[in-house]
């Protein structure tokens, strides 16, 4: 796993930095927000709000690890958004949000299976799973994003893996 650390030139302006961040991270943060919120419209709103928060931060020109910093803002923003909306049950597949909207896979049956699995996980579990599996982040970076220790990130990931395995087994058993 590699982390991009932005090297600041003497002549660089805040606008240059903002342009770089939008170009480099907008789509990645959108996919991350979508996988937590499970709704394309909410994810679009969230990613715009995340970047607004980031750009209003006075430390913008001093941040060393933009990747972890932006994911951390997105993580907390999405969890707060979920709390505000008081989601008790996640959006059903027929509600319009489909995982293939963000082109994670090209197989519709896998998209449906993934949607079913993700809908049964809590937002924090989805966030962790997305960071580790889809975003391919190591536990050190995940720990920065989620503000936990690497050991805690690893342990939570192991628990989520077990939960996903149980969901898959239940689904396979129900189909028989």
Secondary structure, DSSP 8 states (H G I E B T S, - for coil): ---------TT--HHHHHHHHHHHHHHHHHHHHHHHH--HHHHHHHHHHHHHHHHH-TTGGG-S-HHHHHHHHHHHHHHHHHHHHT-SS---GGGS--GGGGTS-S-HHHHHHHHHHHHTS-HHHHHHHIIIIIS---HHHHHHHHTS-HHHHHHHHHHHHHHHHHHHHHHHHHH-
